[in-house]
Amino acid sequence: MRRDRRRAAWVALAFALLVAFLVAGLTRFRMEATSDSIVLENDRDLRFYDETRRVFGSDAELYVAVQQQGDLFSRETLDALAGLTADLAEVDGVDAITSLLSVPLFHSPSVGLLQLARGYRTLSEPDIDLELARREVLGNPLYSGSLIGEDGEVTIVQLRLDDDEELSRLEFRRYDLRQQQRDGALDASGEEELERVEREYRERNTRLGDARREQIAAVREAISRHEGGELQRIELGGVPMIAVDIVRYVERDIALFGVAVVVFVLIALAILLRDLKWTLLVTATCAVTVLSVCGLLGWLDWRTTIVTSNLSSLLFIITMAMSVHLVMRYRELHARTPGADQAALTRAAVRAVWWPTLFTAITTVVGFGSLYVSGIRPVMDFALMMSLGIACAVVFVFGLLPAAGLLWPDGAAPPAEVARLERSSWRGALAALTLRHPVAVTAAAALLLLAGLAGAARLEVENRFMDYFADETPIHRGMVFLDRHLGGTTPLEISIELDDADAWLQRDNLAALRALPPWLAEQPEIGTVTSLDSMVRIVEKILANDPSPLLRQAEVNAMLLRTLRAQVPEETARLALGPYVDDDYSHTRVLARVVESDRELDRSQLLQRIDTYLEDTAFAEVARPTGMFVLYNNMLQSLYASQIQTIAAVFAAIGVTFWILFRSLRVALVALVPNLLPTVVVLGFLGWAGVPLNMMTIMIAAVTLGIAVDDTTHYLHRFRHELRGEIEAGREVDERALAVRCHNSVGRAIVTTTVAITAGFAILTLSNFVPTVQFGLLTGLAMGVALLADLALLPILLAFVRPFGRGATAG
């Protein structure tokens, strides 16, 4: 015994050193804080989006929406707005600011085209006629509904953040190299270049993410100094803020709820096990495993995203299941032989659960690994990370936990009833009850399955991004505020590129373009729409009031627009023309904002309507929707399309694995049933409850299987063990007695794991990030249904299908 403890001490020391090294990598463990984490990196629309950004500049914009105390067009309010704008301009990384104070005024009083060459007036000038300015701004198609609400009560300060041109270049090159790799045309030097480009892109993207965090924090600090007084309410919106805040929420949830989950699980295990030693050791093993794997990801510079953020929670679940099965078997052996040597008991327990746990790990890895067929990088990363984490969990459970158990001397042996597997208990009663009423239990399972399938048919893709966040969060408040007062939040663009230079100076093209913005504005999901036509209308109005009779009779034509762009100050051209047309007038875009708070918003349907409309225009071959709205919808649709393929791959992979491990097709088919039921029930629950598939719930099928397969594997292995014991003893086999023994042994571990994890993960429902809440609820539901499937349905299948053979009676 002393020698065994010395060995255990050396093993524990080795693990302590390993853990210390791995945990040091936590300082390098990062989440992506850019919009890249919510788009498909190989999306062909992403390439087009990047090309459009190169022409028109970055669309990394923040919207500071301001609701004033009094009249917006009073000098006091404008001065307060100027103070806010000045502070925002001091934020490092703000490339340009557009507000009512900086945009040109053409009719306050009216000016002619020739006067514009000498400059323009703005609301920042102290002698401006504020009443004239009010009428002009509210009637200007470039400003009303975009920079100022149509009621004049809310205005926007628009911040354009600087972009990283080198990052954009690396992104283009990465896209090209990956395309060559997919086509099989990348040689060895190309592979090396791709690896280098990937590394450089990741590093620069991380720096950009860090910069965005600092910029958002600085903007909020500036806002806090001005909110109240004349500027009664200030809300912040924009894609960069959303990307940063999502990561912040997830990081906070991991830190705050991670600790809370460990505490809750610790309490639940203490109640269920009634053994301080094993309660602490199991919880510590789970926590150390999770921290070590996250540290390893840090050393590997393997970034996590929103999709992969549940890694630590799932790894905690799987590690706990492995640990509890080992501990329960140890306690059962200890209760059967109270005076046995502690080392001998440990070795016996490890031998007893090693193979089923290894089988469990293999099937779980196969289940998660099959997510790799999705072809979606965050999902593929999740598959690889989970596979790595499960492998580490096996090492820690069968290395660290037994060594730590040997170093902590046992107390009194568990009660003898723990080892009496034929005893009466509620679990044994459940086994007997299900086998007495197999038809009723099977019918109930079939009804659950049918209800789940019906609900799964009602599943839809998430359409309201704002539903990810609780009502009181800044993201939700900002989106609702911007939607309500300023015509939407999420940018959507229609890009139209013609072959000829000066094409967008031609009257025919401008006339054809004129119909598009009004049609877009008629769509209920779309708020503000601006375009080159908006500027043309302004020029038409300027011409109508021009003091020169010759110009007053002129029409907007190529020569006039070219002269206007050449003569007006550069800042005027940037504000009025830069967002809508490129330098050689061959490429234009129509800018729209989507109302995210619209209850009827259907992203895919809206884009289909736009595509259908464009097909009937003169620009059918050259007009193309783009922007973050398109990219995010592509990711959701890709996830949805891959769901059936992924589920089929998961079941096929797990079925083949069961077949190989148990060397029986019948066993494999029987094993799939209790895994199918919780998966379908969870998907059906999503459908009936109206919970859409989003970036996180889309993987719930694979997650559910990863949870359910553990219990099934252990139950099957224990059943086969008990069956062989009966056959070798020459006794007539009674499946009801076998089920009672399994329920009182491995069933005890299954119940303990389920109750402890469900209790712990209930704390996730307090998160402000709705996908985290959904994950906590769905995990509890999946584990509960998996428990019932294994303890109620599986014994019936084993008793009547008899997948392990021989002609035993059903008892």
C-alpha positions in Angstrom: 0.0 0.0 0.0 2.8 2.4 0.9 4.5 1.7 -2.5 1.2 2.3 -4.3 0.8 5.7 -2.5 4.4 6.7 -3.5 3.5 5.9 -7.1 0.3 7.9 -6.7 2.3 10.8 -5.3 4.6 10.8 -8.3 1.7 10.6 -10.7 -0.1 13.4 -8.9 3.1 15.5 -9.0 3.5 14.9 -12.8 -0.1 16.0 -13.3 0.4 19.0 -11.1 3.3 20.1 -13.3 1.4 19.4 -16.4 -1.6 21.3 -15.2 0.6 24.2 -14.1 2.0 24.4 -17.6 -1.3 24.1 -19.3 -3.1 26.6 -17.1 -0.4 29.1 -17.8 -1.8 29.1 -21.3 -5.0 30.7 -20.1 -3.4 34.1 -20.4 -3.3 33.4 -24.2 -6.8 31.9 -24.4 -8.9 34.3 -26.5 -12.3 34.8 -28.1 -12.6 36.5 -31.5 -14.0 40.0 -30.9 -14.7 40.9 -34.5 -17.6 40.3 -36.9 -15.6 37.5 -38.5 -17.0 35.2 -35.9 -20.5 35.5 -37.3 -19.8 35.1 -41.0 -18.7 32.2 -43.2 -15.1 32.6 -44.0 -15.4 30.8 -47.4 -18.6 32.5 -48.4 -18.3 33.8 -52.0 -20.4 36.8 -50.9 -17.7 37.6 -48.3 -15.2 38.1 -51.2 -17.6 40.5 -52.9 -18.3 42.3 -49.7 -14.5 42.9 -49.2 -14.2 44.1 -52.7 -17.0 46.6 -52.1 -15.3 47.8 -48.9 -12.1 48.5 -50.9 -14.0 50.8 -53.2 -16.2 52.6 -50.7 -14.2 52.3 -47.5 -14.8 50.5 -44.3 -18.4 50.0 -43.1 -17.1 49.5 -39.5 -19.5 52.2 -38.2 -20.9 53.0 -34.7 -24.1 54.9 -34.3 -24.4 57.2 -31.3 -28.2 57.9 -31.1 -29.0 61.1 -29.1 -32.4 62.1 -27.8 -32.3 65.7 -26.6 -34.1 67.2 -23.6 -35.6 70.2 -25.5 -35.6 71.4 -29.1 -32.8 69.8 -31.2 -32.5 73.0 -33.3 -31.8 75.2 -30.3 -28.4 76.6 -29.7 -28.1 75.0 -26.3 -28.8 71.5 -27.6 -26.5 72.0 -30.6 -23.7 73.2 -28.3 -24.2 70.1 -26.1 -24.1 67.9 -29.3 -20.9 69.7 -30.4 -19.3 68.8 -27.0 -20.2 65.2 -27.4 -18.9 65.1 -31.0 -15.7 66.7 -30.0 -15.1 64.1 -27.3 -15.9 61.3 -29.7 -13.5 62.7 -32.2 -10.7 62.3 -29.6 -11.2 58.5 -29.5 -8.3 56.7 -31.0 -9.2 54.9 -34.2 -12.1 57.0 -35.2 -11.5 57.8 -38.9 -14.4 60.1 -39.6 -17.4 61.6 -37.9 -20.7 62.5 -39.5 -23.3 64.4 -37.6 -25.9 67.2 -38.2 -23.2 69.6 -37.2 -20.9 68.6 -40.1 -23.1 68.0 -43.1 -23.6 70.6 -45.8 -26.6 72.9 -45.7 -27.7 74.0 -49.2 -30.9 76.0 -48.4 -30.1 77.9 -45.1 -30.2 80.2 -47.1 -30.2 78.7 -50.6 -27.0 78.7 -52.5 -26.2 78.1 -56.2 -23.9 75.5 -57.6 -21.1 78.0 -58.2 -21.3 79.1 -54.6 -20.7 75.5 -53.4 -17.2 75.7 -54.9 -16.3 78.3 -52.2 -17.6 76.0 -49.4 -20.8 75.3 -47.6 -22.5 76.2 -44.3 -23.2 73.9 -41.4 -25.3 73.9 -38.2 -22.1 74.4 -36.2 -21.9 78.0 -37.3 -23.3 80.4 -34.7 -25.2 82.7 -37.1 -27.0 80.0 -39.0 -30.8 80.4 -39.3 -32.0 77.5 -37.2 -35.6 77.5 -38.5 -34.4 77.4 -42.1 -32.0 74.6 -41.1 -34.8 72.6 -39.4 -36.9 72.7 -42.6 -34.0 71.8 -44.8 -32.6 69.0 -42.7 -36.0 67.3 -42.2 -36.7 67.6 -46.0 -33.3 66.4 -47.1 -33.4 62.8 -48.4 -29.8 62.2 -47.3 -30.4 63.4 -43.7 -34.1 62.7 -42.8 -34.5 59.2 -41.4 -30.8 58.7 -41.5 -29.0 61.3 -39.5 -32.2 62.6 -37.9 -35.5 61.0 -37.1 -38.4 62.1 -39.2 -40.0 63.7 -36.1 -36.8 65.7 -35.3 -36.5 64.2 -31.8 -33.5 62.0 -32.3 -30.2 62.4 -34.2 -27.2 60.2 -34.9 -23.5 60.9 -34.6 -22.0 58.4 -37.0 -18.4 57.2 -36.3 -16.5 55.4 -39.0 -13.7 53.4 -37.4 -10.3 53.0 -39.1 -9.7 49.8 -41.1 -6.6 47.7 -41.4 -5.6 47.6 -45.1 -3.0 44.9 -44.5 -5.7 42.7 -42.8 -7.9 43.2 -45.9 -5.0 42.1 -48.2 -4.3 39.0 -46.1 -8.0 38.2 -46.1 -8.1 38.3 -49.9 -4.9 36.2 -50.2 -6.3 33.7 -47.7 -9.5 33.3 -49.6 -7.6 32.7 -52.9 -5.3 30.1 -51.3 -8.1 28.3 -49.7 -10.0 28.2 -53.0 -6.9 26.6 -54.6 -6.6 24.2 -51.7 -10.3 23.1 -52.2 -9.7 22.6 -55.9 -6.6 20.5 -55.2 -4.3 23.0 -57.0 -2.2 24.1 -54.1 1.4 22.8 -54.1 3.8 22.5 -51.1 5.0 26.1 -51.4 1.3 27.2 -51.5 0.5 25.3 -48.4 3.4 27.0 -46.6 2.2 30.4 -47.8 -1.4 29.6 -46.7 -0.1 28.6 -43.2 1.9 31.9 -43.0 -1.0 34.0 -44.2 -3.4 32.2 -41.8 -1.0 33.0 -38.9 -0.5 36.6 -39.9 -4.2 37.1 -40.5 -5.1 35.7 -37.1 -2.5 37.9 -35.4 -3.7 41.1 -37.1 -7.4 40.2 -36.6 -6.6 39.7 -32.9 -5.0 43.2 -32.7 -8.0 44.6 -34.5 -10.4 42.9 -32.1 -8.4 44.4 -29.1 -8.5 47.8 -30.7 -12.2 47.5 -31.2 -12.7 46.7 -27.5 -10.7 49.8 -26.5 -12.6 52.0 -29.0 -16.0 50.8 -27.8 -14.9 51.4 -24.2 -13.6 54.9 -25.0 -16.8 55.8 -26.9 -18.9 54.7 -23.9 -16.7 56.7 -21.6 -17.3 59.8 -23.7 -21.0 59.1 -23.8 -21.2 58.8 -20.1 -19.8 62.3 -19.7 -22.6 63.9 -21.7 -25.7 61.8 -21.0 -28.3 63.8 -19.0 -28.9 67.5 -19.2 -29.6 68.7 -22.8 -28.8 65.3 -24.1 -31.3 63.3 -22.2 -30.7 59.8 -23.6 -27.8 58.4 -25.6 -27.7 54.9 -27.1 -24.9 53.1 -28.9 -25.3 50.8 -31.9 -23.4 49.3 -34.8 -21.9 45.9 -35.9 -18.5 46.5 -34.2 -20.2 47.2 -30.8 -22.4 44.1 -31.2 -19.4 41.9 -32.0 -17.4 43.2 -29.0 -20.4 43.0 -26.6 -21.2 39.4 -27.6 -17.7 38.3 -26.7 -17.9 40.3 -23.5 -21.2 38.6 -22.5 -19.8 35.2 -23.3 -16.6 35.8 -21.4 -18.5 37.1 -18.4 -20.8 34.1 -18.5 -17.9 31.7 -18.6 -16.2 33.4 -15.6 -19.3 34.1 -13.5 -21.5 31.2 -14.3 -18.5 28.8 -14.6 -17.8 29.3 -10.9 -21.5 29.2 -10.0 -22.0 25.9 -12.0 -19.0 24.3 -10.1 -20.5 25.4 -6.8 -24.0 24.1 -7.6 -22.6 20.8 -8.9 -20.4 20.5 -5.8 -23.5 20.9 -3.6 -25.6 18.4 -5.7 -22.8 15.8 -5.6 -22.4 16.3 -1.8 -26.1 15.5 -1.3 -26.2 12.6 -3.7 -22.8 10.9 -2.8 -22.7 11.8 0.9 -19.0 11.5 0.7 -16.8 14.6 1.1 -13.7 13.0 -0.4 -15.2 11.9 -3.7 -17.4 15.0 -4.0 -14.4 17.3 -3.9 -12.2 15.0 -6.0 -14.8 14.6 -8.8 -15.5 18.4 -8.9 -11.8 19.2 -8.8 -11.0 16.7 -11.6 -13.7 18.3 -13.8 -12.6 21.9 -13.1 -8.9 21.0 -13.7 -9.7 19.3 -17.0 -11.6 22.2 -18.3 -8.9 24.8 -17.3 -6.2 22.6 -18.7 -7.9 22.2 -22.1 -8.6 25.9 -22.3 -5.0 26.6 -21.4 -3.9 24.1 -24.1 -6.0 26.0 -26.7 -4.3 29.2 -25.5 -0.8 27.6 -26.1 -2.0 26.4 -29.5 -3.4 29.9 -30.3 -6.7 28.3 -31.2 -9.3 31.1 -30.9 -12.8 30.4 -29.7 -15.9 32.0 -31.1 -19.5 32.4 -30.1 -20.2 28.9 -31.6 -17.4 27.2 -29.7 -18.0 29.1 -26.4 -19.9 26.1 -24.9 -16.8 24.0 -25.0 -16.0 24.4 -21.3 -19.6 23.6 -20.2 -19.9 20.4 -22.3 -16.4 19.3 -21.4 -17.4 19.7 -17.7 -20.5 17.5 -18.3 -18.6 14.7 -20.0 -15.7 14.7 -17.5 -18.2 14.5 -14.7 -20.0 11.5 -16.2 -16.7 9.6 -16.6 -15.7 10.5 -13.0 -19.0 9.6 -11.4 -19.1 6.2 -13.1 -15.6 5.4 -11.8 -16.4 6.6 -8.3 -19.7 4.8 -8.2 -18.0 1.5 -9.2 -15.3 2.1 -6.5 -17.9 2.7 -3.8 -19.8 -0.4 -4.9 -16.6 -2.5 -4.6 -15.7 -0.9 -1.3 -19.2 -1.6 0.1 -18.9 -5.3 -1.0 -15.4 -5.7 0.5 -15.0 -3.2 3.3 -11.6 -4.4 4.5 -10.0 -4.6 1.0 -6.8 -2.7 0.2 -7.5 0.8 -1.2 -5.1 0.3 -4.1 -6.6 -3.0 -5.0 -10.1 -1.4 -4.9 -8.8 1.4 -7.2 -7.3 -1.0 -9.7 -10.5 -3.1 -9.7 -12.7 0.0 -10.2 -10.5 1.3 -13.1 -10.5 -2.1 -14.8 -14.3 -2.3 -14.5 -15.1 1.0 -16.1 -12.1 1.5 -18.3 -13.5 -0.2 -21.4 -17.0 1.3 -21.2 -15.6 4.7 -20.6 -13.2 4.4 -23.5 -16.1 3.2 -25.7 -18.0 6.2 -24.5 -15.2 8.6 -25.3 -14.8 7.1 -28.7 -18.5 7.3 -29.6 -18.7 10.8 -28.2 -15.6 11.9 -30.2 -17.1 10.3 -33.3 -20.4 12.1 -32.6 -18.9 15.5 -32.2 -16.3 14.8 -34.9 -19.1 14.2 -37.4 -19.9 17.9 -37.1 -16.8 18.4 -39.3 -18.9 17.5 -42.3 -20.8 20.9 -42.0 -18.0 22.7 -43.8 -18.6 25.7 -41.5 -15.3 26.8 -39.8 -16.7 27.6 -36.3 -18.6 24.3 -36.2 -15.6 22.4 -37.5 -13.4 24.0 -34.9 -16.0 23.0 -32.2 -15.8 19.4 -33.4 -12.0 19.3 -33.2 -11.9 21.2 -29.9 -14.4 18.8 -28.3 -12.5 15.8 -29.6 -9.3 17.1 -28.1 -11.1 17.9 -24.8 -12.6 14.5 -24.5 -9.2 12.8 -25.0 -7.8 15.0 -22.3 -10.7 14.1 -20.0 -10.0 10.4 -20.3 -6.4 11.1 -19.3 -7.3 13.1 -16.3 -10.1 10.8 -15.1 -8.0 7.7 -15.3 -4.7 9.3 -14.3 -5.3 12.2 -11.8 -8.5 11.0 -10.1 -7.3 7.5 -9.1 -3.9 9.0 -7.9 -5.6 11.7 -5.9 -8.0 9.1 -4.4 -5.1 6.9 -3.2 -3.4 9.9 -1.6 -6.6 10.6 0.4 -7.2 7.7 2.7 -10.7 6.2 2.7 -13.0 6.7 5.6 -15.7 4.2 6.6 -17.0 2.0 3.8 -20.3 2.9 2.2 -23.4 1.2 3.5 -23.6 -2.5 2.5 -26.8 -1.8 0.6 -24.7 0.0 -2.1 -23.4 -3.4 -3.1 -26.7 -5.3 -2.9 -27.8 -4.8 -6.4 -31.0 -6.9 -6.0 -32.3 -4.7 -3.3 -35.5 -2.8 -3.5 -35.1 0.8 -4.5 -37.0 3.3 -6.6 -34.6 2.6 -9.5 -35.2 -1.1 -9.2 -38.9 -0.5 -9.0 -38.7 1.6 -12.2 -36.9 -1.3 -13.9 -39.6 -3.8 -12.8 -42.4 -1.4 -13.7 -41.2 -0.8 -17.2 -40.7 -4.5 -17.9 -44.2 -5.3 -16.6 -45.7 -2.7 -18.9 -43.5 -2.8 -22.0 -46.4 -1.9 -24.4 -47.3 1.2 -22.5 -43.7 2.4 -22.1 -43.0 1.8 -25.8 -46.2 3.5 -26.8 -45.3 6.5 -24.7 -41.8 6.7 -26.2 -43.3 6.4 -29.7 -45.7 9.3 -29.0 -42.8 11.4 -27.7 -40.9 10.5 -30.8 -43.8 11.5 -33.1 -44.4 14.7 -31.2 -40.7 15.5 -31.4 -40.7 14.9 -35.2 -43.7 17.1 -35.6 -42.1 19.9 -33.6 -38.8 19.5 -35.5 -40.7 20.0 -38.8 -41.7 23.5 -37.4 -38.1 24.6 -36.8 -37.1 27.9 -38.4 -33.8 29.8 -38.7 -33.3 32.7 -36.3 -34.2 36.0 -37.9 -34.1 38.6 -35.1 -30.6 38.9 -33.9 -31.7 41.2 -31.1 -33.5 38.3 -29.5 -30.1 37.0 -28.5 -30.1 39.6 -25.7 -32.2 40.4 -22.7 -34.4 43.5 -23.0 -32.2 45.5 -20.5 -28.9 44.9 -22.3 -27.3 47.8 -24.2 -27.5 45.9 -27.5 -31.2 45.3 -27.2 -31.9 48.8 -26.1 -29.8 50.4 -28.8 -31.3 48.3 -31.6 -34.9 49.0 -30.5 -34.1 52.8 -30.2 -32.4 53.0 -33.6 -35.1 51.0 -35.3 -37.9 53.1 -33.7 -36.4 56.5 -34.4 -33.8 56.2 -37.1 -34.8 53.7 -39.6 -33.0 50.5 -38.7 -29.7 49.2 -37.5 -28.2 46.4 -39.7 -26.7 47.6 -43.0 -27.9 46.2 -46.3 -26.4 47.3 -49.6 -27.3 46.9 -53.3 -24.1 47.2 -55.3 -24.4 48.0 -59.0 -21.2 48.0 -61.1 -21.2 48.9 -64.8 -18.4 48.4 -67.3 -18.0 52.0 -68.4 -16.4 54.9 -66.6 -18.9 57.7 -66.1 -21.7 55.2 -66.4 -23.4 56.8 -63.4 -23.3 60.2 -64.9 -25.6 59.1 -67.7 -29.2 60.2 -67.6 -30.6 56.8 -68.6 -28.7 54.9 -65.8 -29.7 57.5 -63.2 -33.4 57.3 -64.4 -33.3 53.5 -64.1 -31.7 53.7 -60.6 -34.5 56.1 -59.4 -37.1 53.4 -59.0 -35.0 51.1 -56.7 -34.7 53.2 -53.5 -38.5 53.8 -53.3 -39.2 50.1 -53.8 -36.8 49.2 -51.1 -38.3 51.7 -48.7 -41.7 50.1 -49.3 -40.5 46.8 -47.8 -41.8 46.5 -44.2 -38.4 45.2 -43.0 -36.4 48.1 -44.3 -36.2 51.6 -42.8 -33.9 54.3 -44.2 -32.8 54.1 -47.8 -30.2 56.5 -49.4 -28.5 56.4 -52.8 -26.8 58.5 -55.5 -30.4 59.4 -56.5 -30.8 61.1 -53.2 -27.9 63.4 -54.1 -29.3 63.9 -57.6 -32.6 65.1 -56.0 -30.7 67.6 -53.9 -28.9 68.9 -57.0 -32.2 69.2 -58.7 -33.5 71.3 -55.8 -30.4 73.5 -55.8 -30.8 74.1 -59.6 -34.4 75.1 -59.1 -33.3 77.8 -56.7 -30.0 78.8 -58.4 -29.7 82.6 -59.0 -28.3 82.0 -62.4 -31.1 81.7 -65.0 -28.9 79.5 -67.2 -28.3 77.0 -64.4 -31.9 77.2 -63.2 -33.0 75.8 -66.5 -30.3 73.1 -66.6 -30.9 69.4 -66.2 -28.8 67.1 -64.1 -26.4 65.5 -66.5 -22.9 64.1 -66.8 -21.2 67.4 -67.3 -23.0 69.0 -64.4 -22.2 66.2 -61.9 -18.6 66.0 -63.0 -18.2 69.7 -62.6 -19.9 69.6 -59.2 -17.5 66.9 -57.9 -14.5 68.8 -59.3 -15.5 72.1 -57.9 -17.0 71.5 -54.5 -14.6 71.1 -51.5 -13.3 67.6 -50.9 -15.1 67.2 -47.7 -18.4 68.0 -49.4 -17.8 65.4 -52.1 -16.9 62.8 -49.5 -20.1 63.4 -47.5 -22.5 63.8 -50.4 -21.0 61.4 -53.1 -18.4 59.2 -51.5 -20.8 56.7 -49.9 -22.7 56.2 -53.1 -20.4 56.3 -56.1 -16.7 55.5 -56.8 -14.2 58.0 -58.3 -14.8 57.0 -62.0 -18.6 56.8 -61.7 -18.8 53.1 -62.7 -19.8 51.6 -59.4 -22.7 52.8 -57.2 -24.5 51.3 -54.2 -27.9 51.9 -52.6 -27.6 51.9 -48.8 -30.5 50.6 -46.6 -30.9 49.8 -42.9 -32.9 46.8 -41.8 -35.4 47.1 -38.9 -34.2 44.3 -36.7 -37.1 44.7 -34.2 -39.7 43.9 -36.9 -41.5 40.8 -35.6 -42.1 39.6 -39.2 -38.5 39.9 -40.3 -37.5 37.0 -42.5 -33.9 37.6 -43.7 -34.0 34.9 -46.4 -37.4 35.9 -47.7 -36.4 39.6 -47.9 -33.3 38.8 -49.9 -35.3 36.6 -52.3 -37.8 39.5 -52.9 -34.9 41.8 -53.6 -33.3 39.3 -56.0 -36.6 38.8 -57.8 -37.1 42.6 -58.1 -33.6 43.1 -59.5 -34.1 40.5 -62.1 -36.7 42.7 -63.7 -34.6 45.8 -63.8 -32.0 47.1 -66.3 -29.3 46.0 -63.8 -30.3 42.4 -63.5 -26.9 41.1 -64.4 -24.8 43.5 -62.4 -26.9 44.3 -59.2 -26.1 42.3 -56.1 -27.1 42.6 -52.5 -24.2 42.7 -50.0 -23.3 43.9 -46.5 -23.3 42.3 -43.0 -27.0 41.5 -43.4 -26.3 39.2 -46.4 -23.2 37.6 -44.8 -25.0 36.8 -41.5 -28.0 35.4 -43.3 -25.7 33.2 -45.4 -24.2 31.7 -42.2 -27.6 31.0 -40.7 -28.9 29.4 -43.9 -25.7 27.3 -44.2 -26.1 26.1 -40.6 -29.7 25.2 -41.3 -29.0 23.4 -44.5 -26.2 21.4 -42.8 -28.4 20.4 -39.8 -30.0 17.3 -41.5 -26.7 16.3 -43.0 -25.0 16.7 -39.6 -27.6 14.7 -37.7 -27.5 11.9 -40.3 -23.7 11.9 -40.1 -23.7 11.8 -36.3 -26.1 8.9 -36.1 -24.4 7.0 -38.8 -21.0 7.5 -37.2 -22.2 6.5 -33.7 -24.1 3.5 -35.1 -21.0 2.2 -36.9 -18.9 2.8 -33.7 -21.4 0.8 -31.6 -21.3 -1.9 -34.2 -17.5 -2.1 -34.0 -17.2 -1.8 -30.2 -19.9 -4.4 -29.4 -19.3 -6.5 -32.6 -23.0 -6.7 -33.2 -25.4 -4.9 -35.6 -28.3 -5.7 -33.3 -26.6 -4.0 -30.3 -25.8 -1.0 -32.4 -29.4 -0.6 -33.6 -30.7 -1.1 -30.0 -28.2 1.5 -28.7 -29.3 4.1 -31.2 -32.9 4.1 -30.0 -32.4 5.7 -26.6 -30.0 8.2 -28.3 -32.5 9.1 -31.0 -35.3 9.8 -28.6 -33.7 12.7 -26.6 -32.3 14.2 -29.8 -35.7 14.3 -31.5 -37.5 15.5 -28.3 -35.1 18.4 -27.9 -35.5 19.4 -31.5 -39.2 19.0 -31.2 -39.3 21.2 -28.1 -37.4 23.9 -30.0 -40.0 23.7 -32.8 -43.1 23.7 -30.6 -41.7 26.4 -28.3 -40.9 28.6 -31.3 -37.2 28.8 -30.5 -35.4 29.3 -33.7 -32.2 27.6 -34.8 -29.3 30.0 -34.2 -25.5 29.9 -34.0 -25.6 27.8 -30.8 -28.9 25.9 -30.9 -28.1 24.6 -34.4 -25.7 22.1 -32.8 -28.0 20.9 -30.1 -28.6 17.6 -31.8 -24.9 16.7 -31.7 -24.7 18.0 -28.1 -27.6 15.9 -27.0 -26.1 12.8 -28.6 -22.8 13.6 -26.9 -24.6 13.6 -23.6 -27.0 10.6 -24.2 -24.4 8.2 -25.6 -22.5 8.1 -22.4 -25.3 6.7 -20.3 -26.3 4.2 -23.0 -22.7 2.8 -23.4 -22.3 2.3 -19.7 -25.7 0.6 -19.3 -25.1 -1.7 -22.2 -21.6 -2.7 -20.9 -22.9 -3.4 -17.4 -25.9 -5.4 -18.8 -23.6 -7.6 -20.8 -21.3 -8.0 -17.8 -24.2 -9.1 -15.6 -25.6 -11.4 -18.3 -22.3 -13.2 -18.7 -22.1 -13.7 -15.0 -25.5 -15.4 -15.0 -24.6 -17.6 -17.9 -21.3 -18.6 -16.5 -23.0 -19.4 -13.2 -25.4 -21.7 -15.1 -28.5 -19.8 -13.9 -31.5 -19.2 -16.0 -31.4 -15.6 -17.1 -34.1 -13.3 -15.9 -33.9 -10.0 -17.8 -36.1 -8.3 -15.2 -33.5 -9.2 -12.5 -30.7 -8.1 -14.8 -32.4 -4.7 -15.3 -32.8 -4.3 -11.5 -29.1 -5.0 -11.0 -28.1 -2.5 -13.7 -30.4 0.2 -12.4 -29.0 -0.2 -8.9 -25.4 -0.1 -10.1 -24.8 1.9 -13.3 -28.2 3.5 -13.0 -27.2 5.1 -9.8 -24.3 6.8 -11.6 -26.5 7.9 -14.4 -29.0 9.5 -12.0 -26.3 11.2 -10.0 -24.7 12.7 -13.1 -28.0 13.9 -14.5 -29.3 15.5 -11.3 -26.0 17.2 -10.5 -25.5 18.6 -13.9 -29.1 19.7 -14.4 -29.0 21.5 -11.0 -25.7 23.1 -11.9 -26.6 24.2 -15.3 -29.9 25.7 -14.1 -27.8 28.7 -13.1 -27.2 29.5 -16.8 -30.8 30.7 -17.0 -29.8 33.9 -15.2 -27.6 35.0 -18.1 -28.3 38.1 -20.2 -27.2 36.3 -23.3 -30.2 34.3 -24.5 -28.3 31.5 -26.3 -26.6 30.8 -22.9 -30.0 30.6 -21.3 -31.2 28.3 -24.0 -28.1 26.1 -23.7 -28.7 25.6 -20.0 -32.4 24.7 -20.4 -31.8 22.4 -23.4 -29.0 20.7 -21.7 -31.2 19.9 -18.7 -34.0 18.7 -21.0 -31.6 16.5 -23.0 -30.2 14.9 -19.9 -33.6 14.3 -18.4 -35.0 12.6 -21.5 -31.7 10.6 -22.0 -32.1 9.4 -18.4 -35.7 8.2 -19.0 -34.7 6.6 -22.3 -31.9 4.6 -20.7 -33.7 3.6 -17.5 -37.2 3.0 -19.0 -36.9 2.2 -22.7 -33.5 0.5 -23.0 -34.3 -2.3 -20.5 -37.4 -3.2 -22.6 -35.3 -3.3 -25.8 -32.7 -5.5 -24.1 -35.3 -7.9 -22.7 -37.3 -8.4 -25.9 -34.8 -7.8 -28.7 -32.0 -9.7 -26.9 -29.2 -8.1 -28.9 -26.6 -10.1 -26.9 -28.0 -13.4 -28.1 -28.8 -16.8 -26.3 -32.3 -18.0 -25.6 -33.0 -16.5 -22.2 -36.6 -15.9 -21.1 -37.9 -12.4 -20.6 -38.5 -13.1 -16.9 
